[in-house]
């Protein structure tokens, strides 16, 4: 069966700083008409910084949508659709942790919420880490922490880490470092 939905009409409903929202009218495979609300996002990069001792660096920061402080891997949105995600990963690693890496290798590209968003997060493993000074954006308040990989895996299992990109990154790191 062909599951493709044909776009009939696209209406921009909202243009924001980080996202845009479109209402898309589609023709379904059975010929009926339906609408889809789609969040458009430029994309992002996330970094799994792992040192020679098996420590992974994460950041602790407040997230307004959940009114919680979360532990997350360093990450950030692309500056433009044309930006190389690897450069974004390097920039975010430096800004949020002060770390630079001798090697940054892509391990995955993930669709964060394909039911309503086109956001893709490009995931990188960073090794050969060197510490420097962090330089967060003026509206960013966070701290960098380091944990053993096995401790982070346990935090995922115990639902202490709830951020999806971080969960995926930690489980990738665990699998790749066995």
C-alpha positions as CSV (number, residue, x, y, z in Angstrom):
1,X,0.0,0.0,0.0
2,X,1.1,3.5,-0.7
3,X,1.0,5.5,2.6
4,X,2.0,8.8,1.0
5,X,-0.1,11.9,1.7
6,X,-0.3,14.4,-1.1
7,X,0.0,18.1,0.0
8,X,-3.0,20.1,-1.2
9,X,-2.4,23.4,0.6
10,X,0.2,24.8,3.1
11,X,-0.7,27.8,5.4
12,X,1.9,29.4,7.7
13,X,0.1,29.9,11.1
14,X,3.0,31.1,13.2
15,X,6.6,32.4,12.6
16,X,8.8,32.4,15.7
17,X,12.3,32.7,16.9
18,X,13.0,28.9,17.0
19,X,10.0,27.4,15.2
20,X,7.4,28.0,12.6
21,X,4.0,26.3,12.5
22,X,2.2,25.3,9.3
23,X,-1.2,23.8,8.7
24,X,-1.0,21.5,5.8
25,X,-4.1,20.1,4.0
26,X,-3.4,16.7,2.6
27,X,-5.1,14.1,0.5
28,X,-4.9,10.7,2.2
29,X,-4.1,7.4,0.5
30,X,-7.9,6.7,0.5
31,X,-8.7,10.0,-1.2
32,X,-10.1,11.8,1.8
33,X,-8.9,15.2,2.9
34,X,-7.3,15.9,6.3
35,X,-5.1,18.5,8.0
36,X,-1.7,18.3,9.6
37,X,-0.1,20.8,12.0
38,X,3.6,20.7,11.4
39,X,6.3,22.5,13.5
40,X,9.2,23.5,11.3
41,X,12.6,23.6,12.9
42,X,16.0,24.3,11.4
43,X,17.6,21.3,13.1
44,X,20.2,20.8,15.8
45,X,23.3,19.0,16.9
46,X,24.0,17.1,20.1
47,X,27.4,16.0,21.4
48,X,28.4,12.9,23.5
49,X,31.6,14.1,25.0
50,X,33.5,11.1,26.4
51,X,36.9,11.2,27.9
52,X,39.6,8.6,28.1
53,X,38.4,7.4,31.5
54,X,34.8,6.8,30.2
55,X,33.3,9.9,31.7
56,X,30.6,11.7,29.8
57,X,30.0,15.5,30.2
58,X,26.4,16.7,30.6
59,X,24.9,20.1,31.3
60,X,22.3,20.8,33.9
61,X,19.8,23.5,32.9
62,X,16.2,24.7,33.6
63,X,13.6,24.0,30.9
64,X,10.5,26.2,31.0
65,X,8.1,23.8,29.2
66,X,8.5,21.4,32.1
67,X,9.5,23.8,34.9
68,X,12.3,21.4,35.7
69,X,16.1,21.4,35.8
70,X,17.2,18.6,33.4
71,X,20.5,16.8,32.7
72,X,21.2,16.9,29.0
73,X,24.0,16.3,26.6
74,X,25.4,19.6,25.2
75,X,23.3,20.6,22.2
76,X,22.0,23.5,20.2
77,X,20.1,24.5,17.1
78,X,21.8,25.1,13.8
79,X,22.4,28.8,13.0
80,X,20.9,28.2,9.5
81,X,19.6,25.4,7.4
82,X,23.0,25.5,5.5
83,X,25.2,25.2,8.6
84,X,27.3,22.0,8.9
85,X,25.9,20.1,11.9
86,X,29.4,19.1,12.8
87,X,30.4,22.7,13.2
88,X,27.3,23.3,15.3
89,X,28.3,20.4,17.5
90,X,31.8,21.8,18.0
91,X,30.4,25.2,18.8
92,X,27.9,23.9,21.4
93,X,30.5,21.6,23.0
94,X,32.8,24.6,23.5
95,X,30.0,27.1,24.6
96,X,28.3,24.8,27.1
97,X,31.2,22.8,28.6
98,X,34.4,24.6,27.6
99,X,35.6,21.4,26.0
100,X,37.2,21.0,22.6
101,X,37.6,17.6,20.9
102,X,40.4,16.2,18.7
103,X,37.8,14.0,17.0
104,X,34.0,14.5,16.4
105,X,32.3,11.7,14.6
106,X,28.7,11.5,13.6
107,X,26.8,8.5,15.0
108,X,23.2,9.2,14.2
109,X,20.5,11.6,12.9
110,X,17.3,11.3,14.8
111,X,13.8,12.6,14.2
112,X,12.7,14.0,17.6
113,X,8.9,14.0,17.2
114,X,7.9,12.9,13.7
115,X,4.2,13.1,14.5
116,X,4.2,16.9,14.3
117,X,7.7,18.2,13.7
118,X,10.4,18.1,11.1
119,X,13.3,18.6,13.6
120,X,16.3,16.5,13.0
121,X,19.1,16.3,15.6
122,X,22.5,15.3,14.4
123,X,24.3,13.3,17.0
124,X,28.1,13.3,17.4
125,X,30.6,11.4,19.6
126,X,33.4,13.7,20.8
127,X,36.8,12.2,21.9
128,X,40.2,13.5,22.7
129,X,38.8,16.2,25.0
130,X,40.7,19.2,26.2
131,X,39.3,21.6,28.8
132,X,39.0,25.3,28.3
133,X,36.7,28.1,29.3
134,X,32.9,27.8,28.5
135,X,31.2,30.8,26.9
136,X,27.4,30.3,27.1
137,X,25.0,32.6,25.3
138,X,23.7,35.5,27.4
139,X,20.3,33.9,27.9
140,X,21.8,30.5,28.8
141,X,22.2,29.4,32.4
142,X,23.7,26.0,33.0
143,X,26.5,24.1,34.6
144,X,28.6,21.2,33.3
145,X,28.9,17.9,35.2
146,X,30.8,14.7,34.5
147,X,29.6,11.2,35.2
148,X,30.7,7.7,34.5
149,X,28.8,6.2,31.6
150,X,27.4,3.3,33.7
151,X,26.1,5.9,36.2
152,X,24.3,7.8,33.4
153,X,22.8,4.5,32.0
154,X,21.4,3.8,35.5
155,X,20.0,7.3,35.6
156,X,18.2,6.7,32.3
157,X,16.9,3.4,33.6
158,X,15.6,5.1,36.8
159,X,14.0,7.9,34.8
160,X,16.3,10.5,36.3
161,X,17.2,11.6,32.8
162,X,14.1,12.4,30.8
163,X,15.5,14.3,27.7
164,X,15.1,12.1,24.6
165,X,18.3,13.2,22.8
166,X,20.3,12.6,26.0
167,X,18.7,9.1,26.6
168,X,19.5,8.1,23.0
169,X,23.1,9.5,23.2
170,X,23.8,7.8,26.5
171,X,22.5,4.5,25.2
172,X,24.5,4.9,21.9
173,X,27.7,5.6,24.0
174,X,27.0,2.6,26.1
175,X,26.5,0.3,23.1
176,X,29.5,1.7,21.2
177,X,31.9,1.6,24.2
178,X,31.4,-2.1,25.1
